Amino acid sequence: MTDNTNFIKLLLSDVEARMGRGMLSPKDFEFLSAMIEGDLNERVSVSTLKRLWGYSKYTSSPTSSTLSVLCRLVGYLDWEDYQNNRLKNNRKPSAQVLGDKITVPTDLTPGDRLRLTWAPHRVCEVVYHGNNDFEVVAAVNTGIKVGDWFTCSLIVSGEPLWISNLRQFGKAPVAYVCGKQGGVRFEIIHNA
């Protein structure tokens, strides 16, 4: 295995850590593509990401421009910076300075209730049921409706809320983004 292959595997692992989940289904690749566009204002297609992770057949090497985009997502300047600095002094990728956050599996217990708000005048109250699953119990001015369920592992105040597996009655599960412009605010309104 070449050093380049080792670095690519390490980069993919760092990207998964940044996302807070592995790349296990087509929805994960859609989520990552949307995350890259939202965070970096750059595009990497879902099909390119699938090939890179080996989810789809891939016979050639990834381009350095694609790898550089992923490197920027985890806090490096580009692919060269990642290769030169990732392993020095066992350095971990840098992360953005984040505001208040909830790491769902460790900060919430089943029965906790949150109020999520984002522009323009959108409000959603949810109850946490464990296993990163939330049920919507109140909603105003949003495409998310009372009775919907979704999966989310990290909520950061002032950042877009990337939810996966939004389950709405009679529809196939989808990924959904709240607060693309201006981010989402949260408030814990009840602890069970």
C-alpha positions as CSV (number, residue, x, y, z in Angstrom):
1,M,0.0,0.0,0.0
2,T,1.5,3.4,-1.0
3,D,1.8,6.4,1.3
4,N,-0.8,8.1,-0.9
5,T,-3.3,5.4,-0.3
6,N,-2.6,5.5,3.5
7,F,-3.2,9.3,3.5
8,I,-6.4,8.9,1.5
9,K,-7.7,6.4,4.0
10,L,-6.7,8.6,6.8
11,L,-8.4,11.6,5.1
12,L,-11.7,9.6,4.6
13,S,-11.6,8.7,8.3
14,D,-11.1,12.3,9.3
15,V,-14.0,13.4,7.1
16,E,-16.3,10.7,8.7
17,A,-15.2,12.0,12.2
18,R,-16.0,15.6,11.1
19,M,-19.5,14.4,9.9
20,G,-20.0,12.3,13.1
21,R,-20.9,9.2,11.1
22,G,-19.7,6.7,8.6
23,M,-20.5,6.5,4.9
24,L,-23.0,3.6,4.8
25,S,-25.8,4.6,2.5
26,P,-26.5,6.9,-0.5
27,K,-28.0,9.4,1.9
28,D,-24.7,9.7,3.7
29,F,-23.0,10.7,0.4
30,E,-25.8,13.2,-0.3
31,F,-25.4,14.6,3.2
32,L,-21.6,15.0,2.7
33,S,-22.0,16.7,-0.7
34,A,-24.5,19.2,0.8
35,M,-22.2,19.7,3.8
36,I,-19.2,20.6,1.5
37,E,-21.3,23.0,-0.5
38,G,-22.8,24.6,2.6
39,D,-19.5,24.9,4.6
40,L,-17.0,25.6,1.8
41,N,-19.2,26.9,-1.1
42,E,-17.5,24.2,-3.3
43,R,-19.0,21.2,-5.0
44,V,-18.1,17.5,-5.0
45,S,-20.6,15.3,-6.7
46,V,-22.3,12.4,-4.9
47,S,-21.0,10.0,-7.5
48,T,-17.4,11.2,-7.0
49,L,-17.8,10.7,-3.2
50,K,-19.2,7.2,-3.7
51,R,-16.3,6.3,-5.9
52,L,-13.8,7.7,-3.5
53,W,-15.2,5.7,-0.6
54,G,-15.4,2.5,-2.7
55,Y,-19.2,2.5,-2.6
56,S,-19.2,2.6,-6.5
57,K,-16.6,1.1,-8.8
58,Y,-13.6,3.4,-9.1
59,T,-10.7,2.4,-11.4
60,S,-8.6,5.6,-11.4
61,S,-7.0,7.7,-8.6
62,P,-8.9,10.6,-7.1
63,T,-7.8,14.1,-8.3
64,S,-5.8,16.3,-6.0
65,S,-8.5,19.0,-6.3
66,T,-11.2,16.6,-4.9
67,L,-8.8,15.5,-2.1
68,S,-8.0,19.2,-1.4
69,V,-11.7,20.0,-0.9
70,L,-12.0,17.2,1.6
71,C,-8.8,18.4,3.3
72,R,-10.3,21.9,3.7
73,L,-13.4,20.4,5.2
74,V,-11.3,19.0,8.0
75,G,-9.2,22.1,8.6
76,Y,-6.2,21.9,6.2
77,L,-5.3,24.2,3.3
78,D,-5.2,21.5,0.6
79,W,-4.0,18.0,-0.1
80,E,-0.3,18.9,0.1
81,D,-0.8,20.6,3.5
82,Y,-2.6,17.5,4.7
83,Q,0.1,15.2,3.6
84,N,2.9,17.4,5.0
85,N,1.2,18.1,8.4
86,R,-1.4,15.5,9.3
87,L,1.0,13.1,11.0
88,K,3.5,15.6,12.4
89,N,3.4,15.5,16.2
90,N,0.3,13.2,15.8
91,R,-1.6,16.4,14.8
92,K,-5.3,16.0,14.5
93,P,-7.3,18.0,12.0
94,S,-8.2,21.4,13.2
95,A,-11.8,22.3,13.5
96,Q,-13.8,25.5,13.3
97,V,-14.4,27.3,16.5
98,L,-18.0,26.3,17.3
99,G,-20.6,28.0,19.4
100,D,-22.9,26.2,21.8
101,K,-23.4,22.6,20.7
102,I,-25.2,19.4,21.6
103,T,-23.5,16.2,20.8
104,V,-26.8,14.2,20.8
105,P,-25.7,10.8,22.0
106,T,-23.8,12.1,25.0
107,D,-25.6,15.4,25.9
108,L,-29.3,14.2,25.6
109,T,-31.3,11.5,27.3
110,P,-34.6,10.1,26.0
111,G,-37.5,12.5,26.8
112,D,-35.4,15.7,26.5
113,R,-37.2,18.4,24.5
114,L,-35.6,21.0,22.3
115,R,-36.9,24.1,20.6
116,L,-35.1,24.8,17.3
117,T,-35.5,28.2,15.5
118,W,-34.1,29.6,12.3
119,A,-34.9,32.3,9.8
120,P,-37.4,33.4,8.6
121,H,-39.6,32.8,11.7
122,R,-39.3,29.0,11.7
123,V,-39.8,27.1,14.9
124,C,-39.7,23.3,15.5
125,E,-40.0,21.6,18.9
126,V,-38.7,18.0,19.1
127,V,-38.5,15.2,21.6
128,Y,-35.4,13.0,21.8
129,H,-36.2,9.3,21.8
130,G,-32.6,7.9,21.9
131,N,-30.4,6.5,19.1
132,N,-30.1,10.0,17.6
133,D,-33.8,9.9,16.8
134,F,-36.2,12.9,17.3
135,E,-39.9,13.3,16.9
136,V,-41.4,16.6,15.9
137,V,-44.1,17.7,18.4
138,A,-44.6,21.3,17.2
139,A,-43.7,23.1,14.0
140,V,-44.3,26.6,12.6
141,N,-43.4,27.9,9.0
142,T,-41.3,24.8,8.1
143,G,-41.5,21.8,5.8
144,I,-41.0,19.6,8.9
145,K,-44.4,18.7,10.3
146,V,-45.8,17.5,13.6
147,G,-45.4,13.7,13.7
148,D,-42.3,13.6,11.5
149,W,-39.2,11.8,12.8
150,F,-35.5,12.4,11.9
151,T,-32.0,11.4,12.8
152,C,-29.3,13.9,14.0
153,S,-26.1,13.5,16.0
154,L,-24.9,17.1,16.4
155,I,-26.6,20.4,16.8
156,V,-24.4,23.6,16.7
157,S,-25.9,27.0,17.5
158,G,-25.5,29.3,14.5
159,E,-24.8,26.6,12.0
160,P,-27.1,24.8,9.6
161,L,-28.8,21.7,11.0
162,W,-28.1,18.7,8.9
163,I,-30.6,16.0,9.5
164,S,-30.8,12.6,7.9
165,N,-33.5,10.1,7.5
166,L,-36.4,12.6,7.7
167,R,-39.4,10.4,7.9
168,Q,-42.7,12.0,6.9
169,F,-46.0,10.1,6.6
170,G,-46.3,8.5,3.1
171,K,-42.9,9.6,1.8
172,A,-39.5,8.0,1.4
173,P,-36.9,9.1,4.0
174,V,-34.8,12.1,2.9
175,A,-32.0,14.3,4.1
176,Y,-33.0,17.8,5.1
177,V,-31.2,21.1,6.0
178,C,-32.6,23.7,8.4
179,G,-31.1,27.2,8.6
180,K,-28.9,27.2,5.5
181,Q,-28.6,31.0,5.9
182,G,-27.9,32.1,9.4
183,G,-28.0,28.7,11.1
184,V,-30.2,27.2,13.7
185,R,-30.5,28.2,17.4
186,F,-31.6,25.7,20.0
187,E,-33.0,25.8,23.5
188,I,-33.5,22.8,25.8
189,I,-37.0,23.4,27.0
190,H,-37.6,20.3,29.1
191,N,-35.4,17.6,30.6
192,A,-37.2,14.4,31.5
